[in-house]
Amino acid sequence: MSSQTSATTADNAAAAAPEAAKTSNFLRQIIEADLDKGTYASRHWAGTPGDAAHHAAGQPDPAKIRTRFPPEPNGYLHVGHAKSICINFGLARDYGGVCHLRFDDTNPEKEDTEYVNSIIDAVKWLGFDWNGSKDAAPYQASDYFDFMYRAAEHLIEAGHAYVDEQTVEQIRINRGDFSKPGVNSPFRSRTPAENLAKFREMRDGKHEDGSMVLRAKIDMASPNINMRDPAIYRIRRATHHNTGDTWCIYPMYTYAHPIEDALEQITHSLCTLEFEDQRPFYDWLLERLTEVTTLPDGRVVGGLLAAPAPRQYEFARLNLTYVITSKRKLAQLVYDHKVSGWDDPRMPTIVGLRRRGYTPAAIQTFADRIGVTKSDSWIDYSTLEGCLREDLELKAHRGMAVLNPVKLVLTNWDEVMGPGHLEPCTLPALPHPAEGTESPIRHFTIGKEVWIEREDFEEVPPKGYKRLFPGNKVRLKGGYVIECTGSTKDANGVITEVLAIVVPDTKSGTPGADSVKVKAAITWVGVADGVNAEVRMYDRLFLDAHPDAGGKDFIESLNPNSLKVVTAIVEPSLANAKPDDKFQFERHGYFVADRVDHLVGKPVFNLAVGLKDSWAK
């Protein structure tokens, strides 16, 4: 049997196909209400992001809604990002819209093209395209730096921003806290002209890093601390991966993000709950960049961004048991060599999940199943595993593998079948093929010697044991009925061979198959055509459901048995597997040919998920 059809193509096709009916949630209700009211029906789209004048020259927007997925390229995406990808791209797909992939690259010291490329690959693997085309380039916040600077000068001229020369510590102290209002900066009363001159000096590199910032002028007594004159620009001499050394000042994320949304004509800006307190600033900024203002000197300025402005909505982030999603802590696992890398199959990164054997369809099913809510809650890791089992049950080709082998010798084989005879056997690769199709057939042979699992033989069987023990009969799956006669041991009492006799004329699929009744069938691999394979038995990385809760050191929760490597023997049908091909090793679980280390002739398989939840209480 040839290895199964490329997993990536099949998985992406399944992932990209929308379900006939989607479970409603508050985000869907908001979008449907906006569509009914025509909230964004007047929008124009000029084909590329831009300001109000740019879009005014464009055509009515063909996208009914626009969402965005805006990762910062400072690390590898994890399962929490996968949820956000599925929400943003899925909603755009379901409502005739477009989702933008945009890199929020406003922090040059932590960003790298390695992460840019990994994010692009992850979104494509999950089955999505962006910006309305499979060939479109992702958007980048750094492409909007010129406009962001122009918008900052507008805020200064309109009296909505000022340059503050307090130290970082002074700003922190004077900001106040939840019980104490903030104190105005001594530089808050500068004139717009003075602030504009200072800001241009910042831009021109005339001041040291950290010596001054541009702050929005809002309300230092606001109960929302985020509205107490937040910083919107800082001096940072760092080479940017996209703009190089063009800039020595960089916008803060909270300032850049709403501008990016508006330039891209986003309708529904969907983010997680930790940004809820930032929404008032999001709205404040867009209102001031959309409105037209008459300055004291009589000049009319403003209207920089097209109306209607985007709206921000928050949903609960993914909290998954036995997992951490802190980028800092994930990086610690990698750099301290607790795992083999960002794509270690135990990691919750998308590259790790992919290497573990997860499919785009399983991850999308998981995102749909856990739903979208406004309140945080914990999702049990078994839910994610269950989605993978469901997806692979009908897709993964079956195969037999012996993970802890001991040799079984059929002592009467030569007498009954002939010396050296190898009997061909077959089994279906898919027990439940799609309607109208036939299962591929696996071919293998049985001879005098086969490999079985060591646990399939007991000299003195415990109560209820139905497999091999002296005098008991079992079926070798797809082969013959055999009767156990005993075993041989080495000098230390370790069993080296299990002995049995073959019962003639009982081969599966023949008229005599049912002539002898047995209570068990066991898996096996022929010594003649079995193939050695490295099998990596992965388990959960952490022993505690909440490994970083309560301030404890998450490293102490690492599972010392999260990886066990065994040399297994697999049936010949598995020898032709290609990297990323997925299988069910009968009785053991679902496995994937490792996408990095697997080679034809030197197979390496990873345990993706067991046949049942081994952690269930």
N, C-alpha and C positions, 0 to 999 in steps of 0.2 A: 504494500500500500504506500502510495506517495504521501508525503506530509500534507497536512491540511492546507486549504487555501489561505493565502496571506492574511494574517490576523488583522493587520492594520487596515487594509481595504475594506474587509467585511465589517470590522468594528466601527469604522468611521461612517460607513453607509447606514448602519443600524442607529448610530448615535445621532446622525443628522436628520433622520426621519421623525417628524413630529407625531405625537400620539393623536388619536382621533379626538379625544376630549381631555382637557387639562383641568386639574382641580383648581378652583378659584382661590384667590388669596387677596390680601388688601392691595398689593401692587397691581394685580390684574384689574381690580375694581377701580382703582385710580385711573389707569390707562383707559379702560373702557368708558369711564365717565368723561374723560377729556376728549376722547374720540366722538362721543355722542354730542358734546357741547361745541365741538370744533375749536377747542382751546388753541390749538397750534395750526389750524387750517390756513392761516394767512401767511405762514412762513415762506420765505424764499431760500433757495439754495443755489449758490453760484458754482457748485462743483468742487470747491475747495474751502477750507476754513477761512474766515476773514471777518472784518468789522462790518458795521451796519451798511456803509456805502457799498462794500463788496457784494454783500448778499442782495442788496436792493436791485442790483443789476442782473440778478439771476432769475431762474424760473421758479414757479411754485414747487415746493419741495416734494419730490415723488415719494419720499419716505413718510409714512404716516406718523411714525415716532422715530426718535433717535436716542439710543442709549450709548453707554460707553463702558469699557473695561480699562481702567487707568493705572496699571501697576507701576511702581517705582522699580527701575532695573537695578536693584541693589541686592538681589539674591534669587534663589530658585523658588518658583511658585509651589504652594502646598495645597493640601486637600481643601482648606478653607477658601483659597483663591478659586479652586475648581467649582465650588458652589457659586461664587460670584460670577464666574464665566458663564455657567449654565443659566443663571438668572438673567444676566444682561443680554447675552446672545439669544437665549431662548425666547425672551419676551419680544425682542426685535423681530425674530423669525415669525413668531405666532401672530403678531399684529401688523404685518406688512411694513416693518421698519428696517432700520439699519443700525448695527452696533459698531462703534468705533473702537479699534484697539489703539490706545494712546499711551505713550510712555511719559510718566510724570518725572522727567529727568531734571529736577531743579536742584539737586544736591550732588554736585560733581565729585565730591570726595568719596562717595560710597558706590558710585555707579560704574558699570562696565559693559562693554559690548558682549561679553560672554553671557551676561544675564539677559541682555536684549535678545540674543539669538535663542536662548533657552525658552524665553517666554513666547516668542513667535512659534517655536516648535510645539510647545505645550498646547497653545490655542488651536493650532492646526490639527494636532493629534486628537484633540477632543471633538473634532468634527466641524469646526466653525471657520468661516472666513469673516472678513471685517471690511468696514468702510465701503460696503456695497459691491465689492469685487474680490474674486479669488486672487487677483494679481495686485491688488492695491497695497501700497506701502503703509505701514502703521504711521499714525501721527505721533509727533513728539512735542512736548511742552516747550522744549528749547527752540523750536522753530517759531515760537510766538514771543520770544524775549523782546524783540523790538516793539511789538504792540504793548507788552506788559510795561515796558519802560515809559512809553507814551502815555499809557493810562495812569501810571504813577505821577507823571508830571501834571496831568489833568487834575488828579485828586489834590495835589499840592496847590495848584492855582485856584481851585474851587474852595480851598480852606479845609479840606478833609484829610490832610496828611501833613506831617511835620518831621523834621530830622531831629533825633534825640541823641545827645552826646553823653548821657549817663552811662556808667559802667553796667555790665550785665547784672552785677549784684545789686546795684542801686535800683535798676528797673525791677528786679524781682521783689525787693523789699517794698518799693513804692506801689507795686501792683496791688498789695493788700491780699486778703484771703476771703473765705466765705463769710467770716464774721466781721471783717473790717474792710471798708471801702478803700480804693486806691487813692494815691496822692498824685496830683498833677505834676508832670515833669516841669522843671524850671525852663525848659526849652519849648514848652507847648505854645507859648504866646508869640513865638516868632512870626513875622509877616510871611505871606506866601512868597514874596520875592526873596527873602532871606533863605527860606527853606529850599526854594528852587535852586538857588546858587549853591547851597551846601550839598544838595542831592547830586548836582552835576559834578561837584568836586569828588563826591564818592564814586561816581561813574568813571571819572577820569583818573582814578587811582591816587588821589592826593592825600588819602587818609589811610591809617593802618587798619588791618583786619580787626573787627570787633570794637573799633573806636566810636562808631556811631551806627544807628539804624534809622530807617524810615518807618514811622508808625502811623497807622490810621488814627485820626482824631474822632473818637466816638464818645465814650462816657466812662470816666475812671471810677464812677460810683455804681456802675451797672452790677446787678446781682449775678449776671453771667460774666465770669472773669474773662472769658474769651473776647468780650466786647470792651475790655478796659485797654483801649488803644493798642491793639495787637501790632507787633512788628510785621512789616510787609516786604522789606528789603534789608539785606545785610551785606557787609563787605566780606568777600571770601575769595582770596587769590588761590584759585585751583583750576587746573586744566580740565575742561569739560570734554567728554568723549565725543560730543557732536559739534560744539561751537569753539572748541580749542581754548585759546586765551583771549577771545574777543571781549569777554566780560570779566570784571573783577567784583561786580555786585550781582547778587542772585536773588530772585523773588522767593519768599516763603511759600510753602505748599498751600497754606490756607488762602493766600492771595492769588496764587497762580491757578488753582483748580477751578474756581468759578469762572475765571476768564477763559480758560481752555474750553469749558463746557459751552460758554456763550459763543465763542468764535466758531465752534463746530456745530452750532445750532442744535445742541442736545435739548431734548424735551424733558426727559425724566432722568435725573442724575441719582442713581441708586447706590447707596453706600451703607456700611455697617453702623451699628448704634453708637460706636464711640465718636462718630462725627455729628451726633445729634446736637450737641451744644455749640457746634460750629455753624449750624444752619443760619442763625441770625446774622452772623457776619457775611455768610454766602449771599444772603438776600440783600443786606446793606450795601455790599460792594456792587452787585449787579444793578441795583437801583440807581446808584450814583454814576455808574458808567453808561447807563441807558438814558437817563434824564438829560435834558438840555438845560444848561445853566447860563445866566447872564452875570458876568464878572463885574466888579466895581468900576472897571474902566470902560464898561459898555460892551465888551466883547461877548459874543454868544458862543459858548463852547459846550461840548458834551455830545450826547447821542452817539457815543463811540460804538456801542453794541446794539445789535438788532433786537427789537421786541417781537414777540413776548420773550421774556427771559426764561432760562431753564428753572426748574424747581427740583429741590433736593428732597429725597425720601430715604428713610433709614430702615433697615431690616436687621434682624438678629444675626450675629456672626455664627459660624459653625464652632460649636464646642463638642469635641469628639473624645470619648473616654480612651484611655491608654495612649494618648497622642499629645504631643506638644506642637504648637504652631508658631512659637516665637522664633523669628528669624535669627535672633542673637543666640538662642539656645540650640537651634538646629545647626548653626555655624560652629558652635562649641563642640557638638557631637562629631562634626567632620574634622575640625582642626585638632581635636584631642584624640583622634583616631579611635573613637568609640564605635564608629561605623566606617565602611570602606569609602564613602564619598557621598555626594548629594544624591546620587542615584542608587544608593544602597537599598535593596528591596525592603528593608525594615523602616525606611524613612517615609514620612507622610508627604514628601514632595511629590509632585506630579511625575517627575522622572523616576522616582523611586517606586511609586505605584505602578507605573508602566512596566518597569523591569520586574516587578513582583508578579506581573501577569494580569493586572487589572485592565479592563477594557473601557473605551469611551462610553459604550452603551451602559455598562454597569455604573459608572460614575454619574451619568445623566439620570439613570433610574434612581440612584441614591439621592441626588439633588431634588428630584421631583417628590420622592417619598417623604423626605424630612420636611418639605414644605418651606414656606416663607412666613415668618412671624415677626411681631414687634417686640417680643420679649426673649431674653436669653434662656436657653435650656440646654441640657446635656443629651447628646445622642450616643447611644451605646455603639461601640465599635462593631458589634455583631451585625448591626443593620447594614453597614458597608459591606461586610463579608457576605451577607445574605444576598445582596444585589449581584455580587460577582457569581455566586453559585447559580443563581437563576439564569444569568446570561450564558454561562458556560455549559449548563446542563444540556441544552439542545445544540450547542455549537461544537463543543470539544470532542475530538475523536478519542475513543477509548483505546487503552493499551494496558498490557500487564507488565508490572515491574516488581521485582523482589528487592526489598530494601535491606533486609537482614538475612542473607541467603545461607541455607544449608543444603547440601546435595541430597536428593532423593534418588535411590537406585532401585529400578524395577528388576528384581532378580530373575524373573522368568521371561523377560523381554525377548532375549535371543531365542529361547525355545518356542515361544508363542508367535513372534513376529518375524524372526529370522535375524541372524547375526548382523549387527551394524545397520539394521533397517531404521529409516527415519520416515515416520508417517506424517503426511501433510495434514494440517488442521486449518480451519478458518473460523472467524467470528466477525460480526458486523462492527464497523468502526463507530457507527451512530445507531444506538438502539431505537431512537425515535426520529427518523429522518423527516424532513419537511414533507407535507402532503404533496403527493405527485412525484416524489423523488425516491431513489433507492439509496441505501447506505453503501458507502465504499466497503470493501471486504479486506480484512487483515489476514495475512498468510504467515504461518509459522509451522514448525515441526515438533513432533514429540519422538523421543528415542529412549534408550535405556536409562539415561541419566537426565534429570531435570533439577532446576533450582526451585526451592519453595521457601516461604518465610519460616524462620526458625520457630516462631510462635505457633506455627501450625502443627507442631508435634509435641505431645506430652507423654512421657513414659507412664505416669500415673495421672490420668486426666482428672481435673476438678469436676465437681458436679455440674452437669449441663454442657460439658465440653463435647463438641460434635465433630471435631476435626480428627487429625491422625493420632491414633494410639493403637497399640498392638491389638489386632482382631477387628478393628473398625474399618469400614469402607467409606470412601469419599469419592467425589468426581474431581478430576483435574479439569478445570473449566475449558470447554471446547475440545476436550480430549476424552480419555477413558476413565471408567471407574477403576479404582485401585483398592487393594486391601493391605493395610499396614501389618508388617510382621515383626518389627522391632527396630533396632538401631545399633550403630557401632560407636565406640567412644575412644578418646585418646587416653594417655596415661594419667591425665588430670581429671578424667571423668567428664570431659566436655564432649557432647555429641558431635561426631564428625560426619555421619551419614545416617539418613533415615532409610529403612528397608521396607519394600512393599512388593506385591505382585500385581500385575495388570490382569484385569478380568476381561477375557477376550469378548469380541463382538459387542462392546458397550460404547463405542465411539459416539460422541455427540453428533446428531444429525443423521444417524443411521437407524434402521428398523430396530436394532437391539438396544438402542440408547436407554429405553425405559424398562428393560428386562430386569435390571437390578435397582432397587430403590435405595437411595442414600439420603442422609439428612443434611449434608453439607457439600458445597463445591468450593475448592480453593484455587487461588491464582498461582501461576507457576511460569517459568521461562525455561525453554530447552537449553541444555548445556551446549548442544551442537550449533545453535544459531542465536543464542543470547548475546547481547552487546553490553559491555561494561559502560557505565555512565556515572558521572559525578552528580549527586543529587543533594541540593542544599535545602535542608528542612528549616524553613523560617517560622518564627513565632513572633508574638507581639514584643516590641522593643522594651516595654515597661511592664513591671509587675503590678503597679498601682493604677487604678482607674484615673486618678488625678495626680500625675507624677510631679507637678510643680505647684500643687496647692499648699496653702498655709505657710508659704515662705521656706519650705524645706528644699534641700538640694536635690534637684531632679535626677542627678547622676546616681544618687543612692537607690533610685527606683529601677535602674536598668536591670533587665532580665538576663542573667548570665547564660541562660539556655535559649536565647533568641535565635541562635544559629547553630545547627549541627550538620556537618558534612559527612555523607556516607558514600561508599562506592556500591552502587546498585547494579543489578543486571536487568536489562529491559528487553522486551520482545523486539524482533527485527524490524517491525513496522515503525518503531520509534527512531531507528537509526538514521532515517532520511529526514528527520525534522529540520526545519529551518529556524533561525533565530526568531523569536516571538510567537512561534506556533504553540498552541495551547492544547493540552490533553487532559483527560481524566485517567490517572493511574488507578485502575479498578481497585476498590476497597481502601485506597490511601488518600485520595484527594485530587485536586486540580493542580496541574503543573504547567510551567511554561519553559520553553527552550530559551535559556538566557540570551538576551539580545546583544551582550557584549562578549561573553566568553565561550558560548556554544559554537562548536565547529562540527561539520559532518566528519565522522571518524573519531571525534573526541567530544561526545555530547555532554552538555551540562544543563540540568533541569532545576528550576526553582519551584518550591512549593508555593503556590499562589494562595490557596485556601483549602482547608480540609472539607471532607464531605459533610461534616456537621460541626457545630460550635463546640470546640473542646473546652471553652472557658465558661460554658453555661453552668450555673449553680444548680 
